[in-house]
Amino acid sequence: MDIRRTILDTIPKELWIDLEDRHRAEAFKAHDVVKTNIPLNAKRSREVEGQIRFRLQEQGYEEVVQLHGGHLIEDGVMPGTDLRVYQPFARFQGPKVGVILGFAAMPEPRKMPAKNMSRAAGVSLNWHLQPNMFDDPKSVRANDIFVLFLTARDRNRAGMIEEIAVGVIGADYKDFLFYESLEDFLRGYGEGSEAPDDSDDRGAEVKLRKTRKLFLPPENRPDSDVEDGSNE
């Protein structure tokens, strides 16, 4: 199986972009909340910020995937198994196989996220992606693959994200079967596509922004930041 192509064919490009925006914004929000509202020393502030960041991003993930057609796994039971999960996983049906998409935070880029019961249950679906000396074509296989939307906080800039990536972890939870930064992965949506006959314009290349500012509704912004519509 071409893991990269399978994900590209199953998960809409817009979902990744919206998840990236939402997760960067939530990371900044967690930092801002702790900095302005919780008087703790540096060590405790980092710990609390990490907990708040993960919960905000987890909820943001859950909301975004549903907007893009993902079906949250009901009752916490992995399809076709008796394994339970306690984090939000969403299923997307592709042309040939399904993709179950989860979210995980990495300690740093390309480092395996912490193993927990939910992710251990998820990666169990990926055993058929790994070489097997005794492969039996008649054996029963799970049809879905388990993919993670991965984030790594910026260790040098508080409230920022250093890297966002797409990854597939092997069933033994020892290494990545597939890993690619989100920015590189998004380029795959243009591979193999042809421009219309009457135009050579393939559209502007998506460029991920490196920083995020906390969104404020217009009514809560300082007067100097509110647009008066004179330039419209």
C-alpha positions as CSV (number, residue, x, y, z in Angstrom):
1,M,0.0,0.0,0.0
2,D,1.2,3.5,-0.8
3,I,0.5,5.1,2.5
4,R,1.0,8.7,1.4
5,R,-1.3,8.3,-1.7
6,T,-3.9,6.6,0.4
7,I,-4.1,9.5,2.9
8,L,-4.1,12.1,0.1
9,D,-6.9,10.3,-1.6
10,T,-9.0,10.0,1.6
11,I,-8.5,13.2,3.7
12,P,-9.5,16.5,2.1
13,K,-6.7,19.1,1.8
14,E,-8.8,21.8,3.5
15,L,-9.0,19.7,6.7
16,W,-5.3,19.8,7.2
17,I,-5.1,23.5,6.6
18,D,-8.0,24.2,9.1
19,L,-6.4,21.9,11.7
20,E,-3.1,23.6,11.3
21,D,-4.7,27.0,11.9
22,R,-6.8,25.9,14.8
23,H,-3.9,24.1,16.6
24,R,-1.5,27.0,16.3
25,A,-4.2,29.4,17.6
26,E,-5.0,27.0,20.6
27,A,-1.3,26.8,21.5
28,F,-1.1,30.6,21.7
29,K,-4.4,30.8,23.6
30,A,-3.1,28.3,26.3
31,H,0.1,30.3,26.8
32,D,-1.9,33.5,27.1
33,V,-4.3,32.1,29.6
34,V,-1.6,30.8,31.9
35,K,0.6,33.9,31.5
36,T,-2.2,36.4,32.3
37,N,-4.5,34.4,34.7
38,I,-2.5,31.8,36.6
39,P,0.3,33.0,39.0
40,L,2.7,30.0,39.0
41,N,6.5,29.6,38.8
42,A,8.1,28.7,35.5
43,K,8.0,25.0,35.9
44,R,4.4,24.7,37.0
45,S,3.4,27.3,34.3
46,R,4.8,25.1,31.6
47,E,3.1,22.0,33.0
48,V,-0.3,23.7,33.2
49,E,0.2,25.3,29.8
50,G,0.9,21.9,28.3
51,Q,-2.3,20.4,29.8
52,I,-4.5,23.3,28.7
53,R,-2.9,23.3,25.2
54,F,-3.6,19.6,24.7
55,R,-7.2,19.9,25.8
56,L,-7.9,22.9,23.7
57,Q,-6.3,21.3,20.6
58,E,-8.1,18.1,21.3
59,Q,-11.5,19.8,21.3
60,G,-10.5,21.9,18.3
61,Y,-9.5,18.7,16.4
62,E,-12.9,17.2,17.2
63,E,-14.8,20.2,15.9
64,V,-12.8,20.6,12.7
65,V,-12.8,17.0,11.6
66,Q,-16.6,16.9,11.8
67,L,-16.9,20.0,9.6
68,H,-15.0,18.2,6.9
69,G,-17.0,15.0,6.9
70,G,-15.2,13.0,9.5
71,H,-17.3,10.6,11.6
72,L,-16.2,10.4,15.2
73,I,-15.9,6.8,16.4
74,E,-19.1,6.1,18.4
75,D,-19.0,4.6,21.9
76,G,-15.2,4.6,21.8
77,V,-14.9,1.2,20.0
78,M,-12.6,0.7,17.1
79,P,-14.4,-0.5,14.0
80,G,-14.3,-4.3,13.6
81,T,-12.5,-4.8,17.0
82,D,-13.3,-4.9,20.7
83,L,-10.7,-2.3,21.4
84,R,-11.8,0.9,23.1
85,V,-10.4,4.5,22.7
86,Y,-10.7,7.4,25.0
87,Q,-9.6,10.2,22.7
88,P,-11.5,11.6,19.7
89,F,-10.7,9.6,16.5
90,A,-12.5,10.3,13.2
91,R,-13.1,8.0,10.3
92,F,-12.9,9.0,6.6
93,Q,-13.9,6.7,3.9
94,G,-11.6,6.7,0.9
95,P,-11.8,5.2,-2.6
96,K,-10.5,1.8,-1.4
97,V,-9.8,1.9,2.3
98,G,-10.8,4.0,5.3
99,V,-8.5,6.3,7.3
100,I,-9.0,6.7,11.0
101,L,-7.4,10.0,12.0
102,G,-6.3,10.9,15.5
103,F,-4.3,13.7,17.1
104,A,-1.2,13.5,19.2
105,A,1.5,15.8,20.6
106,M,5.1,15.0,20.1
107,P,7.8,16.0,22.6
108,E,9.8,17.4,19.6
109,P,9.7,16.9,15.8
110,R,10.0,13.3,14.6
111,K,9.8,11.9,18.1
112,M,7.2,9.3,18.9
113,P,4.2,10.6,20.8
114,A,3.6,9.1,24.2
115,K,1.9,5.7,24.0
116,N,-1.5,5.5,25.7
117,M,-4.5,3.1,25.5
118,S,-6.2,5.0,22.7
119,R,-3.2,5.2,20.4
120,A,-2.2,1.6,21.1
121,A,-5.6,0.5,20.0
122,G,-5.4,2.7,16.9
123,V,-2.0,1.5,15.7
124,S,-3.1,-2.1,16.0
125,L,-4.9,-1.5,12.7
126,N,-1.6,-0.8,11.0
127,W,-0.1,-4.3,11.3
128,H,-1.0,-5.1,7.7
129,L,1.2,-2.2,6.5
130,Q,4.3,-3.9,7.8
131,P,6.3,-6.7,6.0
132,N,5.4,-10.2,7.2
133,M,7.4,-13.3,6.3
134,F,4.4,-15.5,6.7
135,D,1.9,-13.3,5.0
136,D,-1.3,-15.3,4.1
137,P,-3.4,-13.7,1.4
138,K,-6.4,-15.5,3.0
139,S,-5.9,-14.0,6.4
140,V,-8.4,-11.5,7.8
141,R,-7.2,-7.9,7.7
142,A,-8.6,-4.7,9.0
143,N,-9.5,-2.4,6.1
144,D,-8.7,0.9,7.8
145,I,-5.3,2.5,8.5
146,F,-4.6,4.7,11.6
147,V,-3.0,8.1,10.9
148,L,-2.0,10.8,13.3
149,F,-2.1,14.6,13.0
150,L,1.0,15.5,15.0
151,T,2.2,18.7,16.7
152,A,5.4,19.6,18.5
153,R,5.5,22.7,20.6
154,D,8.2,25.2,20.0
155,R,10.8,24.7,22.8
156,N,12.3,28.2,22.3
157,R,9.2,30.3,21.7
158,A,6.4,30.1,24.3
159,G,2.9,29.6,22.8
160,M,4.2,28.6,19.4
161,I,4.3,25.3,17.4
162,E,7.6,24.1,16.0
163,E,6.3,21.5,13.7
164,I,3.1,20.0,12.5
165,A,3.2,16.7,10.6
166,V,1.3,13.7,9.3
167,G,2.4,10.3,10.7
168,V,1.6,6.6,10.7
169,I,3.0,4.5,13.5
170,G,3.7,0.8,13.2
171,A,1.6,-1.7,15.1
172,D,4.4,-2.4,17.5
173,Y,4.6,1.3,18.4
174,K,8.4,1.5,17.8
175,D,8.7,3.8,14.9
176,F,7.0,5.7,12.1
177,L,6.0,3.8,9.0
178,F,5.4,7.2,7.4
179,Y,6.3,10.7,8.6
180,E,6.1,14.0,6.7
181,S,5.9,17.6,7.7
182,L,2.4,19.1,6.9
183,E,3.9,21.7,4.6
184,D,5.6,19.0,2.5
185,F,2.6,16.7,2.7
186,L,0.3,19.3,1.3
187,R,2.3,19.5,-1.9
188,G,1.1,16.0,-2.7
189,Y,-2.3,17.3,-3.5
190,G,-0.9,18.9,-6.6
191,E,1.1,16.0,-7.8
192,G,-0.2,14.4,-10.9
193,S,-2.8,17.0,-11.5
194,E,-3.1,18.8,-14.9
195,A,-4.0,22.4,-15.5
196,P,-7.1,23.1,-17.7
197,D,-6.3,23.3,-21.4
198,D,-7.2,27.0,-21.5
199,S,-5.0,28.0,-18.7
200,D,-1.5,27.4,-17.3
201,D,-2.4,28.8,-13.9
202,R,-2.3,26.1,-11.3
203,G,-3.2,28.4,-8.5
204,A,-1.1,29.9,-5.7
205,E,1.0,27.6,-3.6
206,V,-0.2,27.2,-0.1
207,K,2.3,28.6,2.4
208,L,1.8,27.8,6.0
209,R,2.2,30.7,8.4
210,K,4.8,30.2,11.0
211,T,3.1,32.3,13.8
212,R,-0.4,32.9,15.0
213,K,-2.1,35.6,16.9
214,L,-5.0,35.0,19.2
215,F,-8.2,35.8,17.4
216,L,-10.3,38.6,18.9
217,P,-13.8,39.4,17.6
218,P,-14.1,43.0,16.2
219,E,-16.1,44.2,19.2
220,N,-13.3,43.3,21.6
221,R,-10.5,44.8,19.6
222,P,-9.0,48.2,20.4
223,D,-10.5,51.1,18.4
224,S,-7.3,51.4,16.3
225,D,-7.6,47.9,15.1
226,V,-11.3,48.0,14.0
227,E,-11.7,48.5,10.3
228,D,-14.2,51.2,9.3
229,G,-14.8,49.8,5.9
230,S,-13.5,52.9,4.1
231,N,-11.1,50.8,2.0
232,E,-13.8,48.4,0.8
